[in-house]
Amino acid sequence: MLAEEPRPPAVIVDVAADVASRRAAGSPPAVDFQAEATAERNRANNLAVALQSNRRIGMAMGILMGRLGVTEEDAFERLRIASQNQHIKLRDVAEVVIYTGDLPATGM
């Protein structure tokens, strides 16, 4: 019995079908596909940064919960308020908490 020929991953099949349908619909040449590929790489990078930021914010919340004995909601609220008061991105406030164990000075 002959072994089945391996199939390409579904993602490759989906992309190939999408490219074929766009060409059939009269899409401009590969320059647009290059721009789309660049945009997708940027989107993937942005999602990776967002995922990492989310994890770091969760770590900072855990530190605040342990040190201050507050709830998850209160820990997030404290991070948010510090972010707004200091005009610092939430992920940057989280980094301060991770490395120092405390919120940046906010007058809280």
N, C-alpha and C positions, 0 to 999 in steps of 0.2 A: 504494500500500500504506500502511495506517495504522500509525503507530508504536505499539509496545506502551506501555501505561500504566505509569509507573514504580511499582515495588513499594516498600513501606516497608522499612527495614532489618530484618533478622531479629530484632534485640533488641526492637524495638517490637512486632513480631508476637508474640514470645514473651511479653512483658509483657501485651499485650492478651489473649492466650489465657489466661494465668494469672489475670488479673482476672476474666475471664468465667467461668472454671471455679469460682473462689472464690464469686462471686455466685450461681452456680447451686447451689453446695453450701450456701448459706444463711449465708455470712459476714456479719458485722455491717456496718453502713454504712461510708461513706468514712473515718470517723475512724480505723479500723484501717489503711486503706490509707495514710493520712497518716503514721501512726506507722511503718509499714513503709518508706515512702519516706524518712523521716528516718533510720531505722536503716541503710538502704542507703547514704545519703549519708555517714553517720558511718563506715560500713565502708570506703567508698571513700577517705575522708580518711585513715583509719588505714593503709590499704594504701599510700597515697602517702607517708606519713611513714615507714613501714617500708622502702619502696624507697629513699627518700633516705638513711635511716640506713645501709642496707646498702651503698650506694655510698660514703658517707663512711667507713665502717669499712674498706672495700676500699682507699680512698685512704690511710688511716692505716697499714694493713698494708704497702702499697707503700713508704711513707716509711720504716717500720721496717726493711723488707727491704733497702732501699738504704743506709740509714745504718749498720745493724748487721751487714749481711751474713748475715741469718738466713733460714730457709725461711719459706714462707707459713704453715705450721702453727705454727712458733715465734712468728712475728709475732702471729698471732691469740691464741696462748696468753699472750703478754706483755700484750696488750690486756685479755684476760679477767682475768688475775691483778690487773692494776692496777685494773680495775673493781671486783673483789671486795674488794681490800684498802682501797680508798678509799671504798667504798660509793657509787660513782658509776655511773650508767648507762653501758654500753659505748659508746653513741653519743657521750656527753659526753667520755669518755676519748679517743675517736677525734678529736673536735674539738680537744682539747688538742694531740694529736700533729700534726694538720694545721697548726695555727697556730704551734706552737713547735718542731716537729721532734723532740720528746722526750716520753717518758712522764711523767705526773705522778709526783712522789716516792712510791715504794712500798716502799723498802727492799730492792729486788731486787738 
